[in-house]
């Protein structure tokens, strides 16, 4: 009797294609959209820079 083994195979990720897709999407955005995105990132950077992280001991 043949014993069948069930092997789960993960699909291979195509990182190069994903990177190219992200680049094409970024290039298709307008200058105004790029400006608003950059402004949002800069605001978030200021907020995170001034954040104070306090660790509490968990009981």
C-alpha positions in Angstrom: 0.0 0.0 0.0 1.2 3.5 -0.8 1.0 6.0 2.0 0.1 9.5 0.8 1.7 12.4 2.7 -0.1 15.7 2.7 2.4 18.4 2.3 1.3 22.0 2.4 3.3 24.1 0.0 3.4 27.8 0.3 3.2 29.8 -2.9 6.4 31.5 -3.8 6.3 35.3 -3.4 7.2 37.4 -6.4 8.9 40.3 -4.7 10.3 41.8 -7.8 6.8 42.1 -9.4 5.4 43.5 -6.2 8.1 46.1 -6.0 7.6 47.1 -9.7 3.8 47.4 -9.1 4.4 49.7 -6.1 6.8 51.9 -8.2 4.4 52.1 -11.0 1.6 53.1 -8.6 3.8 55.8 -7.0 4.8 57.2 -10.4 1.2 57.4 -11.5 0.2 59.7 -8.6 0.1 63.4 -9.2 2.4 66.0 -7.6 -0.4 67.2 -5.4 -1.0 63.6 -4.1 2.8 63.2 -3.5 2.9 66.5 -1.6 -0.1 65.6 0.7 1.5 62.2 1.4 4.8 63.8 2.3 3.1 66.3 4.5 1.2 63.6 6.3 4.5 61.6 6.8 6.2 64.7 8.2 3.4 65.5 10.6 3.5 61.9 11.8 7.3 62.1 12.2 6.9 65.2 14.5 4.3 63.4 16.6 6.3 60.2 17.0 9.5 62.1 17.7 7.9 63.9 20.7 6.1 60.8 22.0 7.2 59.5 25.4 6.8 55.7 25.8 6.3 54.4 29.3 6.4 50.7 30.1 4.3 49.5 32.9 5.0 46.2 34.6 2.2 43.7 34.0 0.8 41.9 37.0 
